[in-house]
Amino acid sequence: MDDYNEHDAEADSIEIKDITSCEYNQEVLRRLKDNDPDFTEVSVNAQDQPAAGEYVFIPTCLRELGWLGYFIGNNTICSGIEKFCRGLSRNRSIQTITFRYLSDGETFQMMSQFFKRNHNLMEIEVRESALGAEGSRLLSLAIGGCSKSLTRFALSLYEDRRIGDVELVDIIVSLSMHPQLEKLGFSAIFGRNESMALATLLRWTTIELQSLDLNNNEIDDEGLEALVGALANGNK
């Protein structure tokens, strides 16, 4: 069971006071959980206390952030996700970040400074999402902005919401800026053109690659031949 499902199982019975002892955090989580119609914005920062009329979440541990993310994800009213992303962008220690169920790439744009300035980020995973052309472009920019600490990347999309060849090739080109990559995964997005682009990446760029996962793709014989040749010639 993943973390999100674990939160799902606990959400109805858990007491907010058992998640956090901070009264400001309790107020934010309670209003998010209750879908309070008057609660439309929340910001995340480390200040001592919020200004009058402002709702601020002051994280003290990863467990609190996990619950904040869960309640934001299930809330249908709050529009404060932009402030949440801006607050997260100040972080310089997160090593792994996973995005799920994205309907566009706006989150990548809001977190652009996170990708540029977090020199400890090792892994980006985008799962079960429908990015579209613009979302794919913004993801490409995010990848290109990452530091040389990035070693793992995985992307899986809904099968009926695949992106175009050009957009996926742009993502692969952005990955070519990271020869230190050790693990790559693509699911439900690949065909011949993408295979050719990936083969070029594998042949000339990813000198440290140790794992390649291409499950649930539509790779034809020509694309497969190009990939196998690239891996063999690159001594991966």
Summary of the structure (lengths in Angstrom):
residues: 236
radius of gyration: 19.9
end to end distance: 32.6
largest distance: 63.9
contacts: 730
relative contact order: 0.08
helix: 46%
strand: 13%
